[in-house]
Amino acid sequence: MAAQPAMSEERVKKIEITLDENKVPHVSRADRIVTIDRTKDEEVMWVSEFHFRIDFKNGTPFYEDQFDRTHHRSGLVRRDLIPGRHRTYEYTIDVNGKTLDPQIMIFPSGN
């Protein structure tokens, strides 16, 4: 019988940050917009071999709005988000002053 992943592994969306040939941060096409289902207690974990900083631009769906290599897990989506429709949050990945601007979409927002 194959081992099942632990609940925490199933609900964590891992985003790997690499650098392109110009040393600009890069994530896979699938990770340019990551969808988080708050009803499943999903969260994000950013990983990279490089030092990085995550800054949310106009609000954050999480309890914190900055993350880095040391504090790389988002934790759960804030409970005070207004339910009823999905919402997209833009953030910046900064590696040595070069940036990338992906998004996180929270869906569904709940009832």
Buried (B, 14 or more C-beta within 10 A) or exposed (E): EEEEEEEEEEBBBEBEBBBEEEEBBBBEEEBEEBBBBBEEBBBBBBEBEEEBBBBBEEEBBBEEBEBBBEEBBBEBBBEEBEEEEEBEBBBBBBBEEEEBEBBBBBBBBBE
